[in-house]
Amino acid sequence: MVKKSRRPVKEEKQPAPSFRRLDWLDGLRGAAVLAMIAYHFGFDLNYVGWIHQNLQQDRVWMMARTLILGSFLFLAGASFALAQHRNVQLRQHLARIARIAAAAILVTLGSWLVFRDSAIYFGTLHAIAVMGLLLLVLPNWSWGLCFLGMLVIGIDVIYVNQAFNSPALSWLGLRTFKPLTEDYVPLIPWFGACLIGCGAMRATLRSNLLSRWNGADVMPSWLTWTGRHSLAIYLAHQPILLGMLIPLSKLLRS
């Protein structure tokens, strides 16, 4: 009898899990982008003198900015948690953070060209880049991260110190006055919104509530597309708006 050789059966390698986007998350980000464009359009109209509003003290404008910015940072934290849950590699996280940091530098340069005395040095994109790095080193908590986020927000309510007025520490927050800049998003309190978003998404993913639904039947495709291209739209919308309004304003005044 000829003995059949038993060769070890090679196990097929399972493909690495891919990042699956959630349409409802992209849709919410798209809605935040549109709200941001509307807010900045009002800001630009005020800048060229077509309307006259005190955006720094008017409660409606201040509330609008708080809600829009808070939504962006909450969704940034939620997106980080989703990417981590889908086993996105560290180098991909770092590449994304590098893209955001590069975009933040462009914002600084662009704002310096238009607003020489109040250029943006630590705005929304700068904050998101730093927050992304911080999330990489924080524990993999869910509700604990939400509690930490509320603590970060609470610190800003009850404590300020003149030491943080220094330009070197200004990005941390806790200043006694707002610096002269067109967009100021310090870590305290705004990192709190990002932490809560990350923690809430982790809790949701661990409960398997999203295992069979991604919101594709709720969010229109154009809104999800806007959310998926939010960084490019963020960079492009102000040059487009100001590029139209400033020449038009000068033309009408001549």
C-alpha positions in Angstrom: 0.0 0.0 0.0 1.2 3.4 -0.9 0.9 5.7 2.0 -0.6 9.1 1.2 1.5 11.9 2.4 -0.3 14.2 4.7 0.6 17.7 3.9 -0.4 20.4 6.4 -3.3 22.3 5.2 -2.3 26.0 4.9 -4.7 28.3 6.5 -5.9 31.0 4.2 -5.0 34.4 5.5 -7.9 36.5 6.4 -7.9 39.9 4.8 -7.3 42.8 7.2 -10.5 44.4 8.2 -11.2 47.4 6.1 -12.5 50.8 7.3 -16.2 50.9 6.7 -17.7 54.4 6.8 -21.0 55.2 8.5 -23.2 57.2 6.2 -25.0 58.8 9.2 -21.7 60.0 10.6 -20.6 61.4 7.3 -24.0 63.0 6.9 -23.8 64.7 10.3 -20.4 66.0 9.4 -21.7 67.3 6.1 -24.5 69.1 8.0 -21.8 70.7 10.2 -19.8 71.7 7.2 -22.9 73.5 5.7 -23.6 75.2 9.0 -20.0 76.4 9.1 -20.2 77.8 5.6 -23.4 79.7 6.5 -21.7 81.1 9.6 -18.6 82.1 7.7 -20.7 83.7 5.0 -22.3 85.9 7.7 -18.8 86.6 9.0 -17.6 87.6 5.6 -20.6 89.9 5.0 -19.8 91.6 8.2 -16.1 91.9 7.2 -16.9 93.6 3.9 -19.4 95.9 5.6 -22.7 94.6 4.2 -24.1 93.8 7.6 -23.0 95.1 11.0 -22.9 92.5 13.7 -20.7 92.1 16.8 -19.9 88.4 16.3 -17.7 88.3 19.5 -20.5 89.5 21.8 -23.8 88.8 20.1 -25.4 85.8 21.9 -26.9 84.3 18.8 -23.6 84.4 16.8 -21.7 83.1 19.8 -24.2 80.2 20.3 -24.0 79.4 16.6 -20.2 79.2 16.7 -20.3 77.1 19.9 -22.8 74.5 18.4 -21.0 74.3 15.1 -17.5 74.0 16.5 -18.7 71.6 19.2 -20.3 69.4 16.6 -17.2 69.3 14.5 -15.0 68.2 17.4 -17.6 65.7 18.7 -17.7 64.1 15.3 -13.9 64.2 15.0 -13.7 62.2 18.3 -16.4 59.8 17.0 -14.6 59.3 13.7 -11.3 58.5 15.6 -13.1 55.8 17.7 -14.7 54.3 14.6 -11.3 54.1 12.7 -9.8 52.5 15.8 -12.6 50.0 16.0 -12.0 49.1 12.3 -8.4 48.4 13.1 -7.0 51.3 11.0 -3.2 51.2 11.4 -1.2 53.7 13.3 0.6 55.0 10.3 -2.8 55.8 8.7 -3.8 57.7 11.8 -0.6 59.6 11.7 -0.9 60.3 7.9 -4.4 61.7 8.5 -3.2 63.9 11.4 -0.3 65.1 9.1 -2.7 66.1 6.4 -4.8 68.1 8.9 -1.7 69.7 10.3 -0.6 70.7 6.8 -4.0 72.1 6.2 -3.8 74.1 9.4 -0.5 75.6 8.3 -2.2 76.7 5.1 -5.0 78.3 7.1 -2.4 80.2 9.2 -0.7 81.5 6.0 -4.0 82.4 4.3 -5.3 84.2 7.3 -2.1 86.1 7.7 -2.5 87.4 4.1 -6.1 88.7 4.8 -6.0 89.5 8.5 -2.4 90.6 9.3 -3.1 91.7 12.8 -5.4 88.7 13.8 -4.0 85.7 11.9 -5.1 82.3 13.0 -2.3 80.5 14.9 -4.4 77.8 16.8 -7.7 77.4 15.2 -10.0 74.5 14.4 -7.6 72.4 12.3 -4.7 73.1 14.6 -6.8 71.8 17.5 -8.0 68.7 15.7 -4.5 67.7 14.8 -3.3 68.0 18.4 -6.4 66.3 19.7 -5.8 63.4 17.3 -2.3 62.9 18.7 -3.7 63.0 22.3 -6.4 60.4 21.5 -3.7 58.0 20.3 -2.0 57.9 23.8 -5.1 58.1 26.0 -6.6 54.8 27.4 -9.2 52.9 25.4 -12.1 54.0 27.6 -15.7 54.7 26.6 -17.8 56.2 29.3 -14.6 57.1 31.2 -13.5 59.2 28.3 -16.9 61.0 28.3 -16.4 61.8 32.0 -12.9 63.1 31.3 -14.4 65.3 28.5 -16.9 66.8 30.9 -14.1 67.4 33.4 -12.1 69.3 30.7 -15.1 71.5 29.9 -15.8 72.1 33.6 -12.2 73.2 34.3 -12.7 76.1 31.8 -15.8 77.2 33.6 -14.3 77.4 37.1 -10.6 78.3 36.5 -8.5 80.8 34.6 -5.0 82.0 35.3 -2.9 84.8 33.9 0.0 82.4 33.4 -1.9 81.0 30.4 -2.0 84.5 28.7 1.5 83.8 27.5 1.7 83.1 23.8 3.6 79.9 24.5 0.7 78.5 26.6 -2.2 80.2 24.8 -3.1 77.0 22.9 -4.0 75.3 26.2 -6.8 77.7 27.1 -7.5 78.9 30.6 -6.6 82.5 29.5 -8.1 85.5 31.3 -9.0 87.1 27.9 -9.4 86.0 24.3 -6.4 86.7 22.1 -6.6 88.7 18.9 -7.1 86.0 16.3 -9.9 85.2 13.9 -10.3 81.6 15.1 -9.2 80.4 18.6 -9.8 76.8 19.6 -7.8 76.0 22.7 -7.6 72.5 24.1 -9.5 73.6 27.2 -12.5 73.4 26.9 -12.8 72.2 23.3 -10.9 68.9 23.8 -13.8 68.0 26.0 -16.2 67.8 23.1 -13.8 65.6 21.2 -13.3 63.3 24.2 -17.1 62.9 24.7 -17.6 62.1 21.0 -14.8 59.5 21.1 -16.1 57.9 24.3 -19.8 57.9 23.1 -18.9 56.2 19.8 -16.8 53.6 21.6 -19.7 52.8 23.9 -22.1 52.6 20.9 -19.8 50.3 19.0 -19.2 48.0 22.0 -23.0 47.6 22.4 -23.3 46.5 18.7 -26.0 49.0 18.1 -24.4 49.8 14.7 -23.7 46.3 13.5 -26.5 46.2 10.9 -27.2 49.9 10.2 -25.0 52.7 8.8 -27.7 55.3 8.0 -27.5 54.9 4.2 -31.3 54.9 4.0 -31.6 58.2 6.0 -28.8 60.5 4.8 -28.9 61.9 1.2 -25.9 61.0 -0.8 -24.9 64.7 -1.4 -24.8 65.3 2.3 -22.6 62.2 3.0 -20.3 63.3 0.1 -20.0 66.7 1.8 -19.0 65.0 5.0 -16.4 62.8 3.4 -14.7 65.7 1.7 -15.0 68.1 4.7 -11.3 68.9 4.9 -11.1 70.0 1.2 -14.3 72.0 1.6 -13.0 73.6 4.8 -9.9 74.8 3.0 -11.7 76.0 -0.2 -14.9 77.7 1.1 -13.4 80.9 2.6 -11.1 81.7 -0.3 -14.1 81.2 -2.6 -16.5 83.4 -0.5 -14.0 86.2 0.1 -12.7 85.9 -3.4 -16.2 86.8 -4.6 -17.3 89.2 -1.9 -14.2 91.4 -1.6 -14.1 92.3 -5.4 -17.8 92.7 -5.5 -17.8 95.0 -2.5 -15.1 97.2 -4.0 -17.0 97.3 -7.3 -20.2 98.5 -5.7 -18.3 101.2 -3.8 -16.5 102.5 -6.8 
